[in-house]
């Protein structure tokens, strides 16, 4: 069976924009530190395909910037992410990419640091920025950027900081906000109001994705053991525990599509983190790349294609590799690039219904860059629209 076949038509299917398949906020500063420590392992990269199903595009950076991340892509091919704003790479601004141009969205209160996590079909972007809230040091605050303006989202009662993880086409925003007691709770923002979604009985929760139906997914600590998180799906005013993989004790949901299929990661009975697909009331283990032990799913589209990141053998270098899961198989996206592309794709963070994939990796001489993978129609060798 050819595990990389053309995408099925979307006829008779309601649209499921990529803005509804988002993922958990990433630890950007950790990645930046890792990037600065990067040693290029060209000899160990997977062999690229001569007839590649993808063309890879470097999204670039702001002027004089050493790095960028591409975090989400919508149905129009617009990309949300962030890029450093100085040669040293200490600060960053969120951006919206249209065509080949990166538009700097700025930050709240002109603070130096911000990032974008998600966008919807209309180009509305959400994320977080450092803001000068007491006490020092500054705390991050969730933002919504639309119609050329960035606004801070309100905090939950007693909250000091927040981050927005995802937005759907109705403008509903989800994320997490601090609450009294030194914890965080998942929130839903709509119509100018913020709502606490509660927990699964513990003190902590975070919302990571929302679909066009308003169904929300994320993670929450559970009753009886506040150190254990379970993935949840929030529907009809109720937070439902999705459980874990067999024998595992921890799980987190990253994204949900129009049909209610959910992806994320969970511990196995052996204690390794594996990507999962939750479908028809059951959590399915998506496995790992050959020789690897860990995987994490970040996003999915209406065709059931799942993307994320997975570990590889040490001989291939110190970084995870971006993957695509489809037709029951997990594929290393590096093996699907044109020969001589000079890329290492580390993580895939978004995919739209046209099969375009965004994420980040290393390009050329240790340059950390966001990327867009454009699928090519095998029968014509042309880019899909």
Secondary structure as the mmCIF struct_conf table of DSSP 4:
data_model
#
loop_
_struct_conf.conf_type_id
_struct_conf.id
_struct_conf.beg_label_comp_id
_struct_conf.beg_label_asym_id
_struct_conf.beg_label_seq_id
_struct_conf.end_label_comp_id
_struct_conf.end_label_asym_id
_struct_conf.end_label_seq_id
BEND BEND1 UNK A 3 UNK A 4
HELX_LH_PP_P HELX_LH_PP_P1 UNK A 6 UNK A 9
TURN_TY1_P TURN_TY1_P1 UNK A 11 UNK A 12
BEND BEND2 UNK A 13 UNK A 13
HELX_RH_3T_P HELX_RH_3T_P1 UNK A 18 UNK A 20
BEND BEND3 UNK A 21 UNK A 21
HELX_LH_PP_P HELX_LH_PP_P2 UNK A 24 UNK A 26
HELX_RH_AL_P HELX_RH_AL_P1 UNK A 28 UNK A 36
TURN_TY1_P TURN_TY1_P2 UNK A 37 UNK A 37
HELX_RH_3T_P HELX_RH_3T_P2 UNK A 42 UNK A 44
BEND BEND4 UNK A 45 UNK A 45
HELX_LH_PP_P HELX_LH_PP_P3 UNK A 46 UNK A 48
STRN STRN1 UNK A 49 UNK A 49
BEND BEND5 UNK A 50 UNK A 51
BEND BEND6 UNK A 53 UNK A 53
STRN STRN2 UNK A 54 UNK A 58
BEND BEND7 UNK A 62 UNK A 62
TURN_TY1_P TURN_TY1_P3 UNK A 63 UNK A 64
BEND BEND8 UNK A 66 UNK A 66
STRN STRN3 UNK A 67 UNK A 67
STRN STRN4 UNK A 68 UNK A 73
TURN_TY1_P TURN_TY1_P4 UNK A 75 UNK A 76
STRN STRN5 UNK A 79 UNK A 84
BEND BEND9 UNK A 85 UNK A 86
TURN_TY1_P TURN_TY1_P5 UNK A 87 UNK A 88
STRN STRN6 UNK A 92 UNK A 98
TURN_TY1_P TURN_TY1_P6 UNK A 99 UNK A 100
STRN STRN7 UNK A 101 UNK A 104
HELX_RH_3T_P HELX_RH_3T_P3 UNK A 108 UNK A 110
BEND BEND10 UNK A 112 UNK A 112
STRN STRN8 UNK A 113 UNK A 113
STRN STRN9 UNK A 114 UNK A 119
TURN_TY1_P TURN_TY1_P7 UNK A 121 UNK A 122
STRN STRN10 UNK A 125 UNK A 131
HELX_LH_PP_P HELX_LH_PP_P4 UNK A 133 UNK A 133
BEND BEND11 UNK A 134 UNK A 137
HELX_LH_PP_P HELX_LH_PP_P5 UNK A 138 UNK A 138
STRN STRN11 UNK A 139 UNK A 146
TURN_TY1_P TURN_TY1_P8 UNK A 147 UNK A 148
STRN STRN12 UNK A 149 UNK A 152
HELX_LH_PP_P HELX_LH_PP_P6 UNK A 153 UNK A 156
TURN_TY1_P TURN_TY1_P9 UNK A 157 UNK A 158
STRN STRN13 UNK A 162 UNK A 167
TURN_TY1_P TURN_TY1_P10 UNK A 169 UNK A 170
STRN STRN14 UNK A 173 UNK A 179
TURN_TY1_P TURN_TY1_P11 UNK A 180 UNK A 182
STRN STRN15 UNK A 183 UNK A 190
TURN_TY1_P TURN_TY1_P12 UNK A 191 UNK A 192
STRN STRN16 UNK A 193 UNK A 196
STRN STRN17 UNK A 200 UNK A 200
STRN STRN18 UNK A 201 UNK A 210
TURN_TY1_P TURN_TY1_P13 UNK A 212 UNK A 213
STRN STRN19 UNK A 216 UNK A 222
TURN_TY1_P TURN_TY1_P14 UNK A 223 UNK A 224
STRN STRN20 UNK A 225 UNK A 235
TURN_TY1_P TURN_TY1_P15 UNK A 236 UNK A 237
STRN STRN21 UNK A 238 UNK A 241
BEND BEND12 UNK A 245 UNK A 245
TURN_TY1_P TURN_TY1_P16 UNK A 246 UNK A 247
STRN STRN22 UNK A 251 UNK A 256
TURN_TY1_P TURN_TY1_P17 UNK A 258 UNK A 259
STRN STRN23 UNK A 262 UNK A 267
TURN_TY1_P TURN_TY1_P18 UNK A 269 UNK A 270
BEND BEND13 UNK A 271 UNK A 271
STRN STRN24 UNK A 273 UNK A 279
TURN_TY1_P TURN_TY1_P19 UNK A 280 UNK A 281
STRN STRN25 UNK A 282 UNK A 285
TURN_TY1_P TURN_TY1_P20 UNK A 290 UNK A 291
STRN STRN26 UNK A 295 UNK A 300
TURN_TY1_P TURN_TY1_P21 UNK A 302 UNK A 303
BEND BEND14 UNK A 304 UNK A 304
STRN STRN27 UNK A 306 UNK A 310
HELX_RH_3T_P HELX_RH_3T_P4 UNK A 314 UNK A 316
BEND BEND15 UNK A 318 UNK A 319
STRN STRN28 UNK A 321 UNK A 326
TURN_TY1_P TURN_TY1_P22 UNK A 327 UNK A 328
STRN STRN29 UNK A 329 UNK A 332
HELX_RH_3T_P HELX_RH_3T_P5 UNK A 333 UNK A 336
BEND BEND16 UNK A 337 UNK A 337
STRN STRN30 UNK A 338 UNK A 338
TURN_TY1_P TURN_TY1_P23 UNK A 339 UNK A 340
STRN STRN31 UNK A 343 UNK A 351
TURN_TY1_P TURN_TY1_P24 UNK A 353 UNK A 354
STRN STRN32 UNK A 357 UNK A 363
TURN_TY1_P TURN_TY1_P25 UNK A 364 UNK A 366
STRN STRN33 UNK A 367 UNK A 377
TURN_TY1_P TURN_TY1_P26 UNK A 378 UNK A 381
STRN STRN34 UNK A 382 UNK A 383
#
